[in-house]
Amino acid sequence: MEINYYISARSNEQVQGINVNLSSEFEKGNIPSTVSFNANGSVETSGEAIYMNVNGSYDVEKRIFNNLNSSSLPSGFVSELETKITEFFNQIKIDQAL
């Protein structure tokens, strides 16, 4: 019987005041190829609070978003989200090297 062990990495970050949950699961000794994300909360736009919800995954090797689903996505959110995902991924790489 072969048993495969996986590592689950998770982080909670903020992008434009919205809580973002980042996660990735990968085999022990490897680094992940994708990072999943989920964010929801209210964002102020033109003096009005608008509820937003966004989720999907990001391919860190190809640097593209997969399955990006959203409602009321504020301007610049995706680029700031990509920065947080990259920081999360880089920390995983550092931790795996130790």
N, C-alpha and C positions, 0 to 999 in steps of 0.2 A: 504494500500500500504506500503510495506517495502522498505526502501531505504538503500542500503549498501554503506558506504563511504570507499574509498580506499586511501591509501597514496602512492605516487610515489616518490621514493628516487633515486637521481642521483648523480654521482660523475665523475669527469674527473681526471685521474691519468696518470702517465708515467711509463712504463715498458721498460727498455732497450732503452730509448729515444723515444719510440713510444707512442703516445696518446692513452689512453684506456678509453672508456666510459663504466661505470658501472651503472646498473639500476635495480630496483626491485619495484614491485607493490604488496601491501599487504593490507589486511583489517585493518581498524583502531582498535587499541588495540591488534593486533597480531604482530608477527615478520615474515619476509618472509621465505620461504623454498628454494627459488632459487634466484640467481642473474644472470642477463643477462649481456653480455659484447660484445663489438665491438672494434676492434683496426685495424688501418691501417696506413701505412707510410713506409718510407724507412729505412732499417737497413744496416749497413756496415758489410760485411762479406768478409774476405780475400781481403780487399782493394776495394771491389766492392759494390756499393749501390744496394740493392735488395729490391723491393717493396714487402711488406707482408700485408696480410689481414687475420684477424682471428675473428670469432664470435661464439657465442654459449651461453650456460647457465651452471651454476654450482649449484649442489644440496648441500646446506650448511649443511644439516642434515647428509647425507650419505658421504659427502666429495668426490663427483665424478663429473666429467665433463659430461654434456649431450650435444648432438648436436654440438660437437666441429668441426667446419669447418675452414680450414686454407689453406693458400698458402705461401710457403717460410717461415716457422716458424723457427726462430733461436733457437739454443740450450739454454736451461735453461729458455726460455720465459714462458712456462706453469707453472713452479714452482714459478716464480716471480709473475705471474698473480694470482695464487692461494693465495699468500700472500696478495696481494692488495685486492682481493675479501674478504678474511677473515677479514681484517682491516675494510673494508666497512660494512660488516655484523655486526661486533662487535660494530661499531659506531651506527648503527641502533638499536641494542639491548639496548645500553646505552640511546639513545634518547627516545626510547619507554618506558623505565623505569621511566623517569622523569615525 
